[in-house]
Structures are given as structure tokens and as C-alpha cells.
Amino acid sequence: MNTRVLRIELRRSVAPWSGAFLLAAALAFLYLLPGLWWNGSVRWTAQWTSMAMWTRSLLVLLWPLVVGLGALQGLRDHRSGMTELLASTARPARHRAATLAGATALTTASAFALLVILGAVQVLAEAEYAHLGWLPISLVGVLSLVAGALLGMGVGRALPSALTPPVMAVGAFVLTNVLRAANEPAVPEAAVSNRLSLLSPSVAQVRDVLLTLAPSVHVGQTVWLLGVSATGFALLVAASPRTRLLALSPVLAGAAIALLVLPSDPRRTYVVDEAAAAMVCEGPVCVTRTHQARLADLAGPGGKAMRQLRDALGTRAPVSIRESTALRALGDRTERAGKSVLVDFDDGMIATAKGEDLTRALIAQGMAPNCYPRSDREGGPALELATQSIAAGWVLGDLQPLGGTAHSARDQLALAEPVWKKLTALPRAEQLARINAMHAAALSCKGDAFSELSGGATQ
């Protein structure tokens, strides 16, 4: 491709404006709308993989825009009334198509690359765990936008109608949303198979910072998107119904190969990044490499909490504090580990606490491990939090509400204070018996730990 011609194309076409519109739409979505991408350990500026996954998830909106804008570009020759004139020139059609496609692909790829760079700069300032495992996620995202632009241009030239761009955009939007819904983890009955859902350029919203896409997903999606790109360019060059029909061969071949490569099981689609999940320890306190920056703040309060738990529970006390790495569906019960206090940095009780408050939160978690998760999507039952506040108060000698949760201090104390007063009025032996029964019920997630504290009757 002649670079001088490409520069002229960039100056005179609407391709740069399309790229600017694409970038503005992505930034407006991220910065003007509140969402999970700004909360918890999975926020889009916290870790490299989360940043790549969140920007890829935006393709559920950006890809239909790119397809529609590409179709609008493909109508340019038809709108100018120069189709026959251009066909009569000596310059091969593929040269003209390459110039148009190159300008649009360059601006589209640059817009997405700028979005990723913006996220990368913020992650670089915050994350201590650096790796390149996120790069294939973003590169496939760039390829998907280029493929969408080429497909839109090809269809726009093959079907030169004013209705083509909006129909293509709406059709792409419906398709990506149907496939995305099937691609969400923990969907009980998806509308399409897992392999077919992975033909979507978008990915599921980030729920676990340790999850990444399997290599087979990258390979299968790359093959599929190369087929889409080849079909789009072939349609842009084709001049007869026969060649347009033949232009469909690459996308069909790409789909066939991709469906053989892509995993059929959702559990092999989103997999744990073993390097990110490796433990980094300071004494009995361990966190994943992803969250190693939190270890310094956790180690001191953690050691103090371990000593308090030994005094309270004796031989039944946990011997370590460890970040939970078990995968679960939304709403599933949390991981169990009798000899470890499991912490989850999506639980505001742990994530937002510092110093003495963190020590209290760790004691609460060790005395009465929560069965139901607490995160930005999951509130957890109020009785469970009240149980933890009573248990921590019993160890430390004073009842205080636990912070960082969806339940206010007033709500916690309204449930906890009556039981606390009855518990502390009992003889020491009876108190210890109820505490032990509460600990066993919470640890097994069987029975009612709050009821054990209140003597068998839930308040």
C-alpha cells in the first residue's frame, strides 16, 4: 500500500472521525457510568488482566458501532456515483480497497490501543504484579475491531443501501448480546453452546481477579476473526455475484476451524492464572501474587489476630491466614478451611479495614467464617454479620459493628446487642460452650450460628 495515498485517505475520509468517536464512546462508558469496573479488587485500573478483560467486555457495545461505521464507509463509492468510473480505471480494485480498509483499520485499532494504554498507565501506577498474560486478550480485541470494520465495509459495498449501516449495527448488537449472555459464568441454561458463544468479540464481565482466558480461546478466536477479516476484504473487492459468494468461504472456514479449537466446557474457557494465584507469605499470613501489595498491611494485624484466636479457641484455632482462591458461581457458599482464616479482598469488611479494625475483622472471620459471600454483587445475610461482630466482641471484650459491608452499624447493633447482653451475663463456662457451638456451626455452614449464640432461639 502506498503510504502517501494512505495519508491522503486519512486526511479526506471519515476514518479518523470514526476512531475518535469509538474512543470517546468507550471513555464515556467507563468514566461517566458507575459500574463494577470501578469497584473492588476487579476494577479495571487495579490489575493487568482485569484491565484487559474490562476493555474487551466493552466490545459488546463498540463492535456493533464499528460494524455500522464500516458499512457507512463501504457506501462511499456508491454515494459519490463514481462506481462505474472507478471500475474503468487501470488501478486494480484491491489497491483501492486496501487503501480504504487500511485507513479504517488503522484508526479503529489505534482508538482501542489508546484505551488500553490509558488503562495500562493507571495499572502501572497501582499494581505490583506485572506480567504479559493480559496482552493476548487485548490483541484479540484489536483484531476483532479490525475484522468488524472490514466486514461492515464489505457488506456496505456489496449491499449499497442507506439501510445497510443501521441494519448491520443493530444485527451485530443483537448477536453480540445473545452470545455474551451465553458466555457469562454461572448461566444455568445458555441459549447457545459454549463454543458458539466464544465467537463473540466480547468477554464476560470480570468477577474474579485470578481468572483469565485459556490459550485455546485466543487461538480459536484469532482464526475466526482472520476469516471474518478476509471475507470483509474480499467483499470489498468483489465485483460480481459469483465472487461475492466465494468471498464467504474464509468466514465459513474460519468458523469451522475455530469451533474445533474453542473449548466446549465453560470451566476450560475462564481458567485460573496459576502464576497470579501463587502464594506470597510473611509468617502465617499469605496472599496471592496479584495482591502482594496488601501483605505488608495484613501481616501485623494478622499476627495479632492469630494470637487472640489461639487464646479464645485453643487447639481448634486456625494456624494461618490465607487469601481464598477457590472459584465459585455468583451466590455460591464460600470456601471452607478449618485451619486457615480465609480472606477475600472483595469483602469490604476485610478490604477497607486498617490496623485495629483489620485485626477485629480477621478475628471475626476466624471465629465465625461467613458462609455467604459479601461483595459488590452479594450483600450477605445480616444475621451472619451480627454473629461475627458478637464473636469478635467476645474475644476483644467490647461489642463494635464491623465496617465495609452493606449493613449499617445501627442494623448490626440492633441484632447483636440483645444477644450480646444475654451472652455476657452467663457464667464463663456457658459462654465458652455457646462460642464453641457457634464456631462449629459457622465452620461447617450447617445449623444457625447466630441461634447458637442466643441459646437456640433466633432473635
C-alpha positions, 0 to 999 in steps of 0.5 A, spaced: 500 500 500 502 506 498 503 510 504 502 517 501 495 515 498 494 512 505 495 519 508 491 522 503 485 517 505 486 519 512 486 526 511 479 526 506 475 520 509 471 519 515 476 514 518 479 518 523 472 521 525 470 514 526 476 512 531 475 518 535 468 517 536 469 509 538 474 512 543 470 517 546 464 512 546 468 507 550 471 513 555 464 515 556 462 508 558 467 507 563 468 514 566 461 517 566 457 510 568 458 507 575 459 500 574 463 494 577 469 496 573 470 501 578 469 497 584 473 492 588 479 488 587 476 487 579 476 494 577 479 495 571 485 500 573 487 495 579 490 489 575 493 487 568 488 482 566 482 485 569 484 491 565 484 487 559 478 483 560 474 490 562 476 493 555 474 487 551 467 486 555 466 493 552 466 490 545 459 488 546 457 495 545 463 498 540 463 492 535 456 493 533 458 501 532 464 499 528 460 494 524 455 500 522 461 505 521 464 500 516 458 499 512 457 507 512 464 507 509 463 501 504 457 506 501 462 511 499 463 509 492 456 508 491 454 515 494 459 519 490 456 515 483 463 514 481 462 506 481 462 505 474 468 510 473 472 507 478 471 500 475 474 503 468 480 505 471 487 501 470 488 501 478 486 494 480 480 494 485 484 491 491 489 497 491 483 501 492 480 497 497 486 496 501 487 503 501 480 504 504 480 498 509 487 500 511 485 507 513 479 504 517 483 499 520 488 503 522 484 508 526 479 503 529 485 499 532 489 505 534 482 508 538 482 501 542 490 501 543 489 508 546 484 505 551 488 500 553 494 504 554 490 509 558 488 503 562 495 500 562 498 507 565 493 507 571 495 499 572 502 501 572 501 506 577 497 501 582 499 494 581 505 490 583 504 484 579 506 485 572 506 480 567 504 479 559 498 474 560 493 480 559 496 482 552 493 476 548 486 478 550 487 485 548 490 483 541 484 479 540 480 485 541 484 489 536 483 484 531 476 483 532 475 491 531 479 490 525 475 484 522 468 488 524 470 494 520 472 490 514 466 486 514 461 492 515 465 495 509 464 489 505 457 488 506 456 496 505 459 495 498 456 489 496 449 491 499 449 499 497 443 501 501 442 507 506 439 501 510 445 497 510 449 501 516 443 501 521 441 494 519 448 491 520 449 495 527 443 493 530 444 485 527 451 485 530 448 488 537 443 483 537 448 477 536 453 480 540 448 480 546 445 473 545 452 470 545 455 474 551 449 472 555 451 465 553 458 466 555 457 469 562 459 464 568 454 461 572 448 461 566 444 455 568 441 454 561 445 458 555 441 459 549 447 457 545 453 452 546 459 454 549 463 454 543 458 458 539 458 463 544 466 464 544 465 467 537 463 473 540 468 479 540 466 480 547 468 477 554 464 476 560 464 481 565 470 480 570 468 477 577 474 474 579 481 477 579 485 470 578 481 468 572 483 469 565 482 466 558 485 459 556 490 459 550 485 455 546 480 461 546 485 466 543 487 461 538 480 459 536 478 466 536 484 469 532 482 464 526 475 466 526 476 473 526 482 472 520 476 469 516 471 474 518 477 479 516 478 476 509 471 475 507 470 483 509 476 484 504 474 480 499 467 483 499 470 489 498 473 487 492 468 483 489 465 485 483 460 480 481 455 475 484 459 469 483 465 472 487 461 475 492 459 468 494 466 465 494 468 471 498 464 467 504 468 461 504 474 464 509 468 466 514 465 459 513 472 456 514 474 460 519 468 458 523 469 451 522 476 451 524 475 455 530 469 451 533 474 445 533 479 449 537 474 453 542 473 449 548 466 446 549 466 446 557 465 453 560 470 451 566 476 450 560 474 457 557 475 462 564 481 458 567 485 460 573 492 464 572 496 459 576 502 464 576 497 470 579 494 465 584 501 463 587 502 464 594 506 470 597 507 469 605 510 473 611 509 468 617 502 465 617 499 470 613 499 469 605 496 472 599 496 471 592 501 474 587 496 479 584 495 482 591 502 482 594 501 489 595 496 488 601 501 483 605 505 488 608 498 491 611 495 484 613 501 481 616 501 485 623 494 485 624 494 478 622 499 476 627 495 479 632 489 476 630 492 469 630 494 470 637 487 472 640 484 466 636 489 461 639 487 464 646 479 464 645 479 457 641 485 453 643 487 447 639 481 448 634 484 455 632 486 456 625 494 456 624 494 461 618 491 466 614 490 465 607 487 469 601 481 464 598 482 462 591 477 457 590 472 459 584 465 459 585 458 461 581 455 468 583 451 466 590 455 460 591 457 458 599 464 460 600 470 456 601 471 452 607 478 451 611 478 449 618 485 451 619 486 457 615 482 464 616 480 465 609 480 472 606 477 475 600 479 482 598 472 483 595 469 483 602 469 490 604 469 488 611 476 485 610 478 490 604 477 497 607 479 495 614 486 498 617 490 496 623 485 495 629 479 494 625 483 489 620 485 485 626 477 485 629 475 483 622 480 477 621 478 475 628 471 475 626 472 471 620 476 466 624 471 465 629 465 465 625 467 464 617 461 467 613 458 462 609 455 467 604 459 471 600 459 479 601 461 483 595 459 488 590 454 483 587 452 479 594 450 483 600 450 477 605 445 475 610 445 480 616 444 475 621 451 472 619 454 479 620 451 480 627 454 473 629 461 475 627 461 482 630 458 478 637 464 473 636 469 478 635 466 482 641 467 476 645 474 475 644 476 483 644 471 484 650 467 490 647 461 489 642 463 494 635 459 493 628 464 491 623 465 496 617 465 495 609 459 491 608 452 493 606 449 493 613 449 499 617 452 499 624 445 501 627 442 494 623 448 490 626 447 493 633 440 492 633 441 484 632 447 483 636 446 487 642 440 483 645 444 477 644 450 480 646 447 482 653 444 475 654 451 472 652 455 476 657 451 475 663 452 467 663 457 464 667 464 463 663 463 456 662 456 457 658 459 462 654 465 458 652 460 452 650 455 457 646 462 460 642 464 453 641 457 451 638 457 457 634 464 456 631 462 449 629 456 451 626 459 457 622 465 452 620 461 447 617 455 452 614 450 447 617 445 449 623 444 457 625 450 460 628 447 466 630 441 461 634 447 458 637 449 464 640 442 466 643 441 459 646 437 456 640 432 461 639 433 466 633 432 473 635 
